[in-house]
Structures are given as structure tokens and as C-alpha cells.
Amino acid sequence: MLDHNETVDLIVAAQSGDEKAKEKLIVNNMPLIKSIAARYRNKMIEYDDLLQLGAMGLVKAINNFDVSFGVRFSTYAVPMIAGEIKRFIRDDGAIKVSRALKSISLKIRQITSEYKQTHGDAPTVEYLAKKLGVDPQEVVFAMDSSKYPVSLYEKYDDENSQCVMDKLATGEDGDELIDKMILKDFIKTLPCREKTVIVLRYFKDKTQSEIAKILGVSQVQVSRIESRIISEMKKALA
């Protein structure tokens, strides 16, 4: 495992175009990708695809991470990885199409993401077709096929397995678990006083006035600290 300084050095190198540094970051963060991808199994998306989506999210985190953030890279990377998977599930997840079409859809998504980072807008169908070496019609078909709905009563594997409706009814929420992971890492990065405010306020059920007396500050200061932290939390969970 890489320590914080090694990770930062590799990120700086990767952002400068060092592909070996980027590859090393992906390899060393694969356990993190796997732990997040595992939360989204049984979503009618193959596990290998989830890992690929997670890796795409990690690459985005590598490209966009600012070492001046003052937080661990994993804290920043978790919502990026989870977000990439959640967006795919939201937009394309409930699909029943061929493996080949899903593969093309994933490649289109990756190329589009890279193109937007460089050019600021989405690539044309012709550009995607040229990059993939396929006809433009095939690109359009792959993109459109991802919009086809699947019945809520479609079985996952066989007639004895759960259907989508059963899964929805269980109350299992992978997103909630991911959010808890993000919040846990976020709270760890807070300065001592700010961490104390959050712990006392939301884990010990203290009022702002009670916290102010404990810390020897005004209630207004506690309110401002709490508001700022909550705002930062919301950004982390966005």
C-alpha cells in the first residue's frame, strides 16, 4: 500500500502524463474499487463492468485531485468511483442487451469522458465511430439500446431468483453504505475542534449552546462551524 506522500507524488506524475504512475495508482487502489463495486452487485451489470466503471471513476479522481485539498486521496476518490457506477446504473443500468453492445456503450462513455476533459464538450457520433472503428449507425444503436427498459419483474438468474421488484422491496441501500464510507473518511480529515463539534452535535445530541460552553466559544461560532462543515459534507456526497 502507498502512503500519503507516495500517492501525492504519483498523482502529480500522472497528471503530467506519466502513464506508469497512473497505472500504479489504479493497481494500488483496486481494493478500494472492488469494495465499492461489490455494493452494486445484483444490479444486472456484470462485476467486471462494475470494476471498469470504478476504474474510470478513479482515473477522473486522479486527473482532478488537487494536492492542496489537504485530504487523503481515498476520501476524494470514493465519491468519484461510486458516482461513476451510480450514473451508469441510473442511465444505462436497467438494460438487457448483448455483451457486445454493453462493451461498446462502456467504450463510448470512456471516450466521451476523456474528450470532454480535453475539449469541454461532447464528441460527435462520427468522432466516436472513428475512434471505435465502427459505423456511425452502430454507435447510435449502442447508445439508444441503453435506454430500453426491463420489467420490474425480470428475474436475475433463474425463475427461483429475485426479480427487480423484490430487490427494491428489501430496503437494501448500497448508496447509503457508500455515503457512510465517505462521511467517515471526511470526518477523519477535520481539524480537532471541527471534528469535536460534529461528534458532539450529531453523535452525542448536544445543542449548539452546550457545545459552545464545552469548547469555550460563542454559540454563533459553533453555528458557523457546523454550517460550513455541513456544506462541505454535501459537496462530498454530491
C-alpha positions in Angstrom: 0.0 0.0 0.0 1.2 3.5 -0.8 1.5 6.1 1.9 0.1 9.6 1.5 3.3 11.2 0.2 3.9 8.4 -2.3 0.3 8.8 -3.5 0.6 12.5 -4.0 3.9 12.1 -5.9 2.3 9.6 -8.2 -0.8 11.8 -8.8 1.4 14.7 -9.7 3.3 12.5 -12.1 0.1 11.0 -13.6 -1.3 14.5 -14.1 1.8 15.3 -16.0 1.2 12.4 -18.4 3.1 9.6 -16.7 1.0 6.5 -17.6 3.1 4.2 -15.4 2.3 6.4 -12.4 -1.4 6.3 -13.3 -1.3 2.5 -13.7 0.4 2.1 -10.3 -2.3 4.2 -8.7 -5.0 2.1 -10.3 -3.4 -1.1 -9.2 -2.9 0.1 -5.6 -6.4 1.4 -5.4 -8.0 -1.7 -6.8 -9.1 -3.0 -3.4 -11.0 0.3 -2.9 -12.6 -0.1 -6.3 -13.6 -3.7 -5.5 -15.1 -2.8 -2.2 -17.3 -0.1 -3.8 -18.2 -2.2 -6.8 -19.3 -5.0 -4.5 -22.0 -2.8 -3.1 -23.6 -2.6 -6.6 -23.8 -6.3 -7.5 -27.1 -7.8 -8.4 -27.9 -4.6 -10.4 -28.0 -6.6 -13.7 -24.5 -5.3 -14.5 -21.6 -7.7 -14.7 -18.9 -7.4 -12.0 -16.1 -6.9 -14.5 -18.1 -3.9 -15.9 -18.5 -2.5 -12.4 -14.8 -2.7 -11.9 -14.2 -1.0 -15.2 -16.6 1.8 -14.3 -14.9 2.1 -10.9 -11.5 2.4 -12.6 -12.9 5.2 -14.8 -14.1 7.0 -11.7 -10.6 6.6 -10.1 -8.9 8.0 -13.2 -11.2 11.0 -13.0 -10.2 11.4 -9.4 -6.6 11.2 -10.3 -7.0 13.8 -13.1 -9.0 16.2 -10.9 -7.4 15.8 -7.5 -5.8 19.0 -6.1 -3.0 18.2 -3.6 -3.8 21.5 -1.8 -7.2 20.0 -0.7 -5.4 18.7 2.4 -7.4 15.4 2.4 -6.4 11.8 1.7 -6.8 10.8 -1.9 -9.1 8.0 -1.0 -11.5 10.4 0.7 -11.7 12.3 -2.6 -11.7 9.2 -4.8 -14.6 7.3 -3.1 -17.4 9.6 -4.3 -15.9 9.8 -7.8 -15.8 6.0 -8.1 -19.2 5.5 -6.6 -20.6 8.3 -8.7 -19.4 6.8 -12.0 -21.1 3.5 -11.1 -24.3 5.2 -9.9 -24.5 7.3 -13.0 -24.2 4.2 -15.2 -26.8 2.4 -13.3 -29.1 5.4 -13.4 -28.7 6.0 -17.1 -27.9 2.6 -18.5 -28.2 0.0 -15.7 -31.6 -1.5 -16.3 -30.6 -2.9 -19.7 -31.0 -6.3 -21.3 -28.8 -6.1 -24.3 -25.9 -8.1 -25.7 -22.5 -8.2 -24.1 -21.1 -6.6 -27.3 -23.4 -3.6 -27.1 -22.7 -3.1 -23.4 -19.0 -3.2 -24.2 -19.4 -0.5 -26.9 -21.5 1.6 -24.6 -18.8 1.5 -21.9 -16.2 2.5 -24.5 -18.4 5.3 -25.7 -18.7 6.5 -22.2 -15.0 6.4 -21.6 -14.1 8.2 -24.9 -16.8 10.8 -24.2 -15.5 11.5 -20.7 -11.9 11.9 -22.0 -13.0 14.1 -24.9 -15.0 16.4 -22.6 -12.0 16.9 -20.3 -9.9 18.0 -23.3 -12.4 19.9 -25.4 -15.1 20.9 -23.0 -18.0 19.4 -25.0 -19.3 16.1 -26.2 -17.8 14.3 -29.2 -19.8 13.8 -32.4 -21.1 10.4 -33.4 -18.7 10.5 -36.3 -15.8 11.0 -34.0 -16.9 8.1 -31.7 -17.3 5.9 -34.7 -13.8 6.6 -36.0 -12.3 6.0 -32.6 -14.1 2.7 -32.2 -13.6 1.6 -35.8 -17.4 1.0 -36.3 -20.1 2.6 -38.4 -21.9 5.7 -37.0 -25.1 3.7 -37.1 -23.7 1.2 -34.7 -22.7 3.9 -32.3 -26.2 5.4 -32.4 -27.7 1.9 -31.9 -25.4 1.2 -28.9 -26.3 4.5 -27.3 -30.0 4.1 -27.9 -30.1 0.4 -26.8 -29.0 1.5 -23.3 -32.3 3.3 -22.9 -34.5 0.2 -23.3 -36.4 -0.6 -20.0 -36.5 -4.0 -18.3 -39.6 -5.3 -16.5 -39.5 -4.8 -12.7 -40.4 -8.5 -12.6 -37.5 -9.7 -14.7 -35.5 -12.4 -12.9 -31.8 -12.0 -12.2 -30.7 -15.6 -13.0 -33.5 -18.2 -13.0 -37.1 -18.5 -12.0 -36.2 -19.0 -8.4 -34.1 -15.9 -8.0 -35.2 -12.4 -7.0 -36.7 -10.0 -9.5 -36.0 -6.3 -9.6 -39.2 -5.5 -7.7 -38.1 -8.0 -4.9 -34.7 -6.3 -4.7 -36.3 -2.8 -4.4 -38.6 -4.0 -1.7 -35.8 -5.3 0.5 -34.7 -1.9 1.6 -31.1 -2.7 0.9 -29.3 0.6 0.1 -25.7 0.3 -1.3 -25.7 4.1 -1.8 -26.2 4.6 1.9 -23.3 2.4 2.8 -21.1 4.3 0.3 -22.2 7.6 1.8 -21.3 6.4 5.3 -17.8 5.5 4.0 -17.4 9.0 2.5 -18.6 10.7 5.7 -16.4 8.5 7.9 -13.3 9.5 5.8 -14.4 13.1 5.7 -14.8 13.4 9.4 -11.3 11.9 10.0 -9.8 14.8 8.0 -11.4 17.5 10.0 -9.3 19.6 12.4 -9.7 18.7 16.1 -12.2 21.4 17.0 -14.4 20.9 14.0 -14.4 17.2 14.5 -15.5 17.7 18.1 -18.4 19.9 17.0 -19.7 17.3 14.7 -19.3 14.4 17.2 -20.9 16.3 20.0 -23.7 17.7 17.8 -24.7 14.6 15.8 -23.4 11.6 17.9 -23.8 13.0 21.4 -27.0 15.0 20.7 -25.6 18.2 22.2 -27.1 21.6 21.5 -25.0 24.4 20.0 -25.1 26.2 23.3 -23.9 23.2 25.2 -21.1 22.7 22.7 -20.1 26.4 22.9 -19.7 26.0 26.7 -17.6 22.9 26.3 -15.3 24.5 23.8 -15.2 27.9 25.4 -16.5 29.7 22.3 -19.8 31.5 21.4 -22.9 29.8 20.1 -22.6 31.8 16.9 -19.1 30.4 16.3 -20.4 26.9 16.8 -23.2 27.6 14.4 -20.8 28.9 11.7 -18.5 25.9 12.1 -21.4 23.5 11.8 -22.9 25.2 8.8 -19.5 25.3 7.0 -18.9 21.6 7.7 -22.4 20.5 6.6 -21.9 22.5 3.4 -18.6 20.7 2.7 -20.2 17.3 3.5 -22.9 18.0 1.0 -20.3 18.6 -1.7 -18.5 15.4 -0.8 -21.8 13.4 -1.1 -22.9 15.2 -4.3 
